[in-house]
Amino acid sequence: MEQLSGQDASFVYLETANTPMHIGSVGIYDPSTAPGGKVRFKEILAHIENRLSGARSFRQKLVRVPFDLDHPYWIEDKDFDLEYHVRHIALPAPGDWRQLCIQVARLHARPLDLSKPLWEFWVVEGLDNIEGLPKGCFALVSKVHHAAIDGMSGVEMSAAVHDLEPKPARKAVADDWQPESTPPVGELLFRSWVNSIRQPLRFAQTFAKTVPGIARLTRDVAGGDVSLSGARMAPKTVLNGKVSAHRVWDGVSFPLADVRAIKESLPGATVNDAILTIIGGGLRHYLKARDSLPKESLSAMAPISVRAEGEKSALGNLVSAMVVNLGTHIADPAKRLAYIHGEAKNSKAMTNAVGARTLTDYSQLIPSGLAGLGARLYTRLGVANAHAPIFNCVATNVPGSRVPLYFAGAKMVKMMGMGPVFDGMGLINTIYSYGDDIAISFTSDRNMMPDPANYAAAIRMAFEELRDAVLHKPGDSKPDAAPKPAAKKSAAAKPKAAKAAPKSQKASVVPPKTRKAASVSKRKKENA
């Protein structure tokens, strides 16, 4: 039996009927690489059963303390049933991308059963009319509660069911797995009492770490290394308010090489800077089309993993966060990239000054009962509609494999992510890299974003504009660029002819009608 951290428990307390707090992914697989060229559902069940020992989240369930007097515990579920967690459906014909997006959104909108291990896999067949995908592909839609994993430890769970070659490796279930019975109420209450005695000491230890961090931040602000000028509440948009129980989902993929080339165009920039610039441009186009673009810059919360090397297989969340302005008030994509790079650099410096791990430690001090009550009241009273948001959306980056992965012998051809939305924040952008591609997928509330395909198109437009602005600058790749050396040679021989060239170029941009009118006017003057 293992107790959840304060940060993990917060995702349990934040869950309401309209805000299920699970994350997930949509992997698409080509079964032609599997033995026999097919993957049957019973083979998928056997494959997953053989990998259950690869991640602890598979067979652990929550036990909550009465009245939420303390954080819940994980125990090994003695009633674990694999076929409850792995399910099988198919899209009706024609099986196109829009149908898949709608089905994924429906599955993601349904809360997980908190009395069972907090995950589900849905095998979705019938993907026969999606451009760019081989016939016969299937999708694996995963849902895992945020209390059990963050983005980084989720990769560990994904690794448990994937192989690096088409022939699945044999991995036997660990013999040492032992189910556990639910602890008696008296034991849970006694543990709660002991933890309450220790709480003042935890607070003192966390506060002691904070004081040097505040001193560093003050010093950095005074020295000009960190600026607090951008620290403000975010502007309110149509994406910030009380969410409903319904979801939408979509995503677009780009060549990773293009995104890397974009970040290389600005010294010191990162792939995250380039992606945030694309998201900022996408939000600008989308909200402008809805006549809802604020004059101030929108901002995004970007989670930061503080998981140490030895903690990668641990359950739960070890994340902090930084808030970055997205430059939605800047039309020029190249200028927006430079702006976001500066904002991200400043936000990282601010987080590092205080200490990302220290900020995470404060989650351990959350009063468990009050946290759950506060979340429920916040939703029931619709408080999110009455104040400006701290940030407008979330942008979370999950690094994926650069080499092909296989699931039950089927090759993964595409991977995208999903995330939770909640009152006050109705859009989460999940960035997932796999192979030579990087994808931006998003989850939103259906009432806030009734047209997800338009936002997907806006993201693609923002990517193309940014790529063209920084990789195809005027004169870099024009067809008439090649003859320039000859023009220089001619200019050296005939200086007067070279001077005449700009005049002819200027004349060429005058519209034909204007040139004709000017010629008639000149003849009239000469006749006069």
Residue pairs with C-beta under 8 A, 6 or more apart in sequence:
1 63
1 73
1 74
1 75
1 180
1 183
2 73
2 74
2 315
3 70
3 71
3 72
3 73
3 74
3 191
4 12
4 62
4 71
4 72
4 73
4 74
4 147
4 316
5 71
5 316
5 317
5 363
5 364
6 71
6 363
6 364
6 365
6 366
7 316
7 317
7 318
7 319
7 360
7 363
7 364
8 71
8 147
8 148
8 315
8 316
8 317
9 71
9 72
9 147
9 366
9 368
9 371
10 363
10 366
10 371
11 21
11 145
11 146
11 147
11 317
12 21
12 62
12 64
12 72
12 114
12 145
12 147
12 372
13 68
13 366
13 368
13 371
13 372
13 375
14 21
14 371
14 375
14 422
15 21
15 111
15 114
15 375
16 375
16 376
16 379
17 111
17 245
18 243
18 244
18 245
18 379
18 423
19 243
19 379
19 420
19 421
19 422
19 423
20 109
20 110
20 111
20 112
20 420
21 145
21 146
21 147
21 420
21 422
22 108
22 111
22 112
22 118
22 143
22 144
22 145
22 146
22 420
23 143
23 144
23 145
23 146
23 149
23 151
23 154
23 417
23 418
23 419
23 420
24 108
24 141
24 142
24 143
24 144
24 417
24 418
24 419
25 140
25 141
25 142
25 154
25 158
25 415
25 416
25 417
25 418
25 432
26 100
26 104
26 139
26 140
26 141
26 142
26 249
26 251
26 414
26 415
26 416
26 417
26 418
26 441
27 139
27 140
27 142
27 407
27 412
27 414
27 415
28 127
28 133
28 137
28 138
28 139
28 140
28 412
28 413
28 414
28 415
29 39
29 137
29 138
29 139
29 140
29 407
29 410
29 411
29 412
29 413
30 133
30 134
30 136
30 137
30 410
30 411
30 413
31 37
31 38
31 39
31 136
31 137
31 138
31 409
31 410
32 134
32 136
32 410
32 411
33 166
33 406
33 409
33 410
33 411
34 166
34 406
34 408
34 409
34 410
35 166
35 167
35 409
39 138
39 408
39 409
39 410
41 88
41 123
43 408
44 86
44 123
44 407
44 408
45 82
45 83
45 86
47 161
47 168
47 407
47 408
48 82
48 86
48 121
48 161
49 82
49 173
50 168
50 170
50 171
50 172
50 173
51 160
51 161
51 171
52 58
52 59
52 82
52 173
52 177
53 171
53 172
53 173
53 174
53 177
54 157
54 159
54 160
54 161
54 171
55 156
55 157
55 160
56 74
56 313
56 315
57 117
57 118
57 119
57 144
57 148
57 149
57 157
57 315
58 117
58 119
58 157
58 160
59 76
59 77
59 80
59 117
59 177
59 179
60 74
60 75
60 76
60 77
60 117
60 148
60 315
61 74
61 75
61 77
61 115
61 116
61 117
61 118
62 72
62 73
62 74
62 114
62 115
62 118
62 147
63 72
63 73
63 74
63 75
63 182
63 183
63 188
64 72
65 71
65 72
65 73
65 188
65 189
65 191
65 192
65 368
66 185
66 188
66 189
67 369
68 368
68 369
68 371
68 372
69 189
69 192
69 368
69 369
70 188
70 191
70 192
70 195
70 196
70 368
71 368
73 183
73 188
74 315
75 180
75 181
75 182
75 183
76 177
76 178
76 179
76 180
77 116
77 117
77 179
77 180
78 179
78 180
78 181
80 117
80 179
84 116
85 116
85 117
85 119
85 120
85 121
86 120
86 121
86 123
87 120
87 121
87 122
87 123
88 122
88 123
88 125
89 103
89 122
89 123
89 124
89 125
90 124
90 125
90 126
91 99
91 100
91 103
91 124
91 125
91 126
91 127
92 99
92 126
93 126
93 128
93 129
94 128
94 129
95 126
95 127
95 128
95 129
95 130
96 129
96 130
97 130
97 131
98 453
100 124
100 127
100 130
100 139
101 248
101 249
101 250
101 452
103 124
103 141
104 124
104 139
104 141
104 249
104 418
105 246
105 247
105 248
105 249
105 443
105 446
106 247
107 120
107 122
107 141
107 143
108 141
108 143
108 247
108 249
108 418
108 443
109 245
109 246
109 247
112 118
112 119
112 120
112 143
112 145
114 145
118 144
118 145
118 147
118 148
119 142
119 143
119 144
119 145
119 148
120 142
120 143
121 140
121 141
121 142
121 143
122 139
122 140
122 141
122 142
122 143
123 138
123 139
123 140
124 138
124 139
124 140
124 141
125 138
127 133
127 137
127 138
127 139
128 135
128 136
128 137
130 137
133 413
133 414
134 413
137 413
138 410
140 407
142 158
143 418
144 154
144 157
146 317
146 420
147 316
147 317
148 315
148 316
149 156
149 157
149 315
149 316
149 317
150 303
150 305
150 307
150 316
150 317
150 318
150 319
151 303
151 305
151 319
151 396
151 397
151 398
152 305
152 307
152 312
152 318
152 398
153 307
153 312
153 313
153 314
153 315
153 316
153 317
154 398
155 398
155 399
155 400
156 312
156 313
161 407
162 401
162 405
162 406
162 407
162 412
163 169
163 405
163 406
163 407
164 403
164 404
164 405
164 406
165 406
166 406
166 409
166 411
167 409
168 406
168 408
168 409
199 365
202 364
202 365
203 365
206 358
206 361
206 362
206 364
206 365
209 355
209 358
209 361
210 354
210 355
210 358
213 353
213 354
213 355
213 358
214 354
216 353
216 354
217 226
217 350
217 353
217 354
220 226
220 349
220 350
220 353
221 227
221 228
225 349
226 346
226 349
226 350
226 353
227 346
228 350
230 325
230 343
230 346
233 388
233 389
233 390
234 240
234 296
234 298
234 299
234 388
234 389
234 390
234 391
234 392
235 294
235 295
235 296
235 297
235 298
235 388
235 392
236 294
236 388
236 389
237 287
237 292
237 294
237 298
237 392
238 287
238 290
238 292
238 448
239 392
239 393
239 425
239 426
239 427
239 444
239 445
239 448
239 449
240 384
240 389
240 392
240 424
240 425
240 426
241 384
241 385
241 423
241 424
241 426
241 448
242 379
242 382
242 384
242 385
242 423
242 424
243 421
243 422
243 423
243 426
243 445
243 447
243 448
244 445
244 446
244 447
246 445
246 446
246 447
247 421
247 443
247 444
247 445
247 446
248 443
248 444
248 445
248 446
248 449
248 450
248 452
249 418
249 441
249 442
249 443
249 444
249 452
250 441
250 442
250 452
250 453
250 455
250 456
251 416
251 430
251 439
251 440
251 441
251 442
251 456
252 439
252 440
252 441
252 456
252 459
252 460
252 463
253 414
253 416
253 437
253 438
253 439
254 278
254 437
254 438
254 439
254 440
254 463
255 436
255 437
255 438
256 433
256 435
256 436
256 437
256 438
257 436
258 463
258 467
258 471
259 271
259 274
259 275
259 438
260 271
261 467
261 471
262 274
262 277
262 337
262 466
262 467
262 470
262 471
263 269
263 270
263 271
263 273
263 274
265 334
265 337
265 470
265 471
266 273
266 337
266 338
266 341
266 470
268 341
268 345
269 337
269 341
270 341
270 344
271 438
272 302
272 344
272 397
272 431
273 337
273 340
273 341
273 344
274 337
274 466
275 395
275 397
275 431
275 438
275 440
276 300
276 302
276 324
276 326
276 340
276 344
276 395
277 327
277 333
277 336
277 337
277 340
277 462
277 466
278 440
278 459
278 462
278 463
278 466
279 300
279 326
279 393
279 395
279 429
279 440
279 459
279 462
280 297
280 298
280 326
280 327
280 328
280 330
280 336
280 340
280 462
281 328
281 333
281 336
281 458
281 459
281 461
281 462
281 463
281 465
281 466
282 440
282 455
282 458
282 459
282 461
282 462
283 298
283 326
283 328
283 392
283 393
283 458
284 293
284 328
284 331
284 458
284 462
285 458
285 461
285 462
286 454
286 455
286 458
287 293
287 294
287 328
289 454
289 458
293 328
294 328
294 329
295 329
296 329
297 325
297 326
297 327
297 328
297 329
297 330
298 325
298 326
298 328
298 392
298 393
299 323
299 324
299 325
299 326
299 391
299 392
300 323
300 324
300 326
300 391
300 392
300 393
300 394
300 395
300 429
301 321
301 322
301 323
301 390
301 391
301 393
301 394
301 395
301 425
302 321
302 322
302 323
302 324
302 344
302 394
302 395
302 396
302 397
303 319
303 320
303 321
303 394
303 396
304 319
304 320
304 321
304 322
304 351
304 356
305 318
305 319
306 318
306 319
306 320
306 356
306 357
306 360
307 314
307 318
307 319
308 318
311 318
318 360
319 360
320 351
320 356
320 357
320 359
320 360
321 351
321 359
322 344
322 347
322 348
322 350
322 351
323 347
323 390
323 391
324 340
324 343
324 344
324 347
324 395
325 339
325 340
325 343
326 340
326 392
327 335
327 336
327 339
327 340
327 343
330 336
330 339
332 469
333 462
333 465
333 466
333 469
333 470
334 466
334 469
334 470
336 466
337 466
337 470
351 359
377 383
378 384
378 423
379 423
382 423
383 423
384 423
384 424
387 424
389 424
389 425
390 424
391 425
392 425
392 427
393 425
393 426
393 427
393 428
393 429
394 419
394 425
394 427
394 428
394 429
395 428
395 429
395 431
396 417
396 419
396 428
396 429
396 430
396 431
397 431
398 417
398 430
398 431
398 432
398 433
399 433
400 415
400 432
400 433
400 434
400 435
401 434
401 435
402 433
402 434
402 435
403 435
404 411
404 412
404 435
405 411
405 412
405 434
406 412
412 434
414 434
414 437
414 439
415 432
415 434
415 439
416 430
416 432
416 439
416 441
417 430
417 431
417 432
417 439
417 441
418 430
418 441
418 443
419 428
419 430
419 443
420 428
420 443
421 427
421 428
421 443
421 444
421 445
426 444
426 445
426 448
426 449
427 442
427 443
427 444
427 445
427 448
427 449
428 442
428 443
428 444
429 440
429 441
429 442
430 440
430 441
430 442
430 443
431 438
431 439
431 440
432 438
432 439
432 441
433 439
440 459
442 452
442 455
442 456
442 459
444 452
444 455
449 455
475 481
487 498
487 501
490 497
490 498
491 497
491 498
507 515
510 518
